[in-house]
């Protein structure tokens, strides 16, 4: 039997280093990453200052200087209407159109009534906004904006109903 030694060409191939194949990496950067970035959802956040305290604290001054200022002004946003309460007595009701599939609130009337309340009580800067649990977030935000536009600078959010989750243990 004849025995042949490896050729010189064969020895040179094994000693020579192979160049890396960069085509899969280029495909990753040129195709896959831009495709994933187009599928990504961007989230935009807006910061809204809402005070969640449920109790109204009086001012530090004496009671004599704040006699004309009402104790509290409340805006209640219910399923079918707005209610504006001044000192818990004077109730202004603004009905909403509930004949459509979605309740349509009358924000123009709300703005008009808030102007009247502010004109009657110029020193009052705090308003408590209370919502029913079925009221949409957009309605709440538009109501708060309306309060701020009518110079109620301190808007406090209070929920009308408290719901508790019962654990099954």
WOURSUL-V374456 format. One record per backbone hydrogen bond with DSSP energy under -1.0 kcal/mol. NH is the residue of the N-H (numbers start at 1). CO is the residue of the C=O. Records with the same first field share a line. If there is no record, write none. Layout:
# WOURSUL-V374456
NH = CO / CO
This chain:
# WOURSUL-V374456
11 = 7
12 = 8
13 = 9
14 = 10
15 = 11
16 = 12
26 = 22
27 = 23
28 = 24
29 = 25
30 = 26
31 = 27
32 = 27
33 = 28
35 = 31
36 = 32
37 = 33
38 = 34
51 = 155
74 = 85
75 = 128
76 = 83
77 = 130
78 = 81
82 = 94
83 = 76
84 = 92
85 = 74
86 = 90
87 = 72
89 = 86
90 = 86
92 = 84
94 = 82
96 = 80
97 = 104
104 = 97
107 = 105
110 = 106
111 = 107
112 = 108
113 = 109
114 = 110
115 = 111
116 = 112
117 = 113
118 = 114
119 = 115
120 = 116
121 = 117
124 = 121
127 = 154
128 = 73
129 = 156
130 = 75
132 = 77
135 = 132
140 = 136
141 = 137
142 = 138
143 = 139
144 = 140
145 = 141
146 = 142
147 = 143
148 = 144
149 = 145
150 = 146
151 = 148
152 = 147
153 = 151
154 = 125
156 = 127
157 = 51
158 = 129
160 = 131
169 = 167
